[in-house]
């Protein structure tokens, strides 16, 4: 490598830095500035209010609710996707007919746009929708209720939709990871008298640790980003029961025109996202298993 | 992984997995069934006759292709730079990119809106293309750099000894080796862009500029909440994605799971 090559390396990363780092950091700086304003986003009157928006954020019960919803969303959708993804991967690694068809069915929701499927889920969980219809059909008619219309069931419904859409990824990752587990080890365990359950618990599950961590990371990121499903299916409601930071920022910033307040909320979300990124980066380096 | 020696056990597995996938097909069945309720196939005729419908697809295609082109170009050049070239404070720049890895797009709304209006690109493709590319690039660079780190430096050194410039070493030696990661990158970016809802929602107001994810909203307005037509529209917008996935199964599965590539 000669000198000229050494000094010209920067040119190679410049386009990416301009498009990505340039735009993103410019926006972050600008968001920080807007978060100190009382502003509707269009009028030339920008009233500087200092940290008033942040004071309002911390005092806003809806903000704390959406944090709670995000945590619940993460925990439940992570558990659901891991359980179902693992189960599908195990079953499809066993001798099952038509494995290709099952695989397509489980992965297809990953490909479909949440925005496209949202009207379908609104219809399914409507008071006269198919879900109540099925309940009635199997003799559980007494369980029929307006799933999206009441605060007690709306969040679980939103989470169930997320699990529907995310299990495919967990399944594919587990499926691939299981192919790496050596057959000799499984054979040896069986010869020693281990049954199916015992093999899964003591050999397969520990061998998949790296994959499970990766799924946790992916789910954490998507929990913070959640917007499409809660917004399109339940508009964050009823009475904020499915409000997430994404829907809250959108609601405050666009329909309610409280752009300064939305910017302060964005900064809070940003701090959460970067904290998670740093934790993952450090954690990932230590373990060396996952590199996200 | 479950060992089944006897027939009943094998049948049991088959039954279990069939029961388990029912909730996964159910929404798709409900979608098709709902779209055929009321006036039956006529719902589809009505939906397909909407003059704007092809435009939604065209707009999504234009945006997706542009984002993919920008992301591919920036990613490949930068990944090569980060992986194989000497750059002062390289890890600092890399860290700047990685810090944006988990950034939700909603965080950028307010400044993007203000900037797009000032620059006069509000309601143009560009106001969606640029932020989508910007948010995609940190992740694709991470993937591509990890991949290129696996390409031995000796290959490039050998090319240099033979008199090749850095550009030639990149173009004729590294780039042809990167096709697996390039495929993952294209699929990941395609689905991320095609399925994106928030940015088109905020930045594209004119129906002739909107993307396929706006179709349900458009039809809710156009059909006064006629559920059957909305579902017919959902089927019509889902079909290209289903077909693309069925044709390129492996690519989609690898690409969309790339988030956990080691």
Interface residues (C-beta under 8 A of the other chain):
Chain A: X1 X5 X6 X8 X9 X10 X11 X12 X13 X15 X16 X17 X19 X20 X21 X22 X23 X24 X25 X26 X27 X28 X30 X31 X34 X41 X42 X84 X87 X88 X89 X90 X91 X92 X93 X94 X95 X96 X97 X102 X104 X105 X106 X107 X108 X109 X110 X111 X112 X113 X114 X115 X116 X117 X118 X119 X120 X121 X123 X124 X130 X164 X167 X168 X169 X172 X173 X176 X178 X186 X190 X196 X199 X200 X204 X210 X211 X214 X215 X217 X218 X220 X221 X224 X225 X227 X228 X232 X245 X246 X249 X250 X253 X254 X259 X262 X263 X266 X269 X270 X273 X274 X276 X277 X278 X280 X281 X289 X290 X291 X292
Chain B: X1 X2 X3 X4 X10 X13 X14 X16 X17 X20 X21 X23 X24 X25 X26 X27 X28 X30 X31 X33 X34 X70 X73 X74 X75 X77 X78 X80 X81 X82 X85 X86 X87 X88 X90 X93 X96 X97 X98 X99 X100 X101 X102 X103 X104 X105 X106 X107 X108 X109 X110 X111 X112 X113 X114 X115 X117 X130 X131 X133 X134 X135 X137 X138 X141 X142 X146 X160 X166 X191 X194 X195 X197 X198 X202 X212 X213 X214 X215 X216 X220 X227 X230 X231 X234 X237 X238 X241 X242 X244 X245 X246 X249 X252 X253 X256 X257 X259 X260 X261 X262
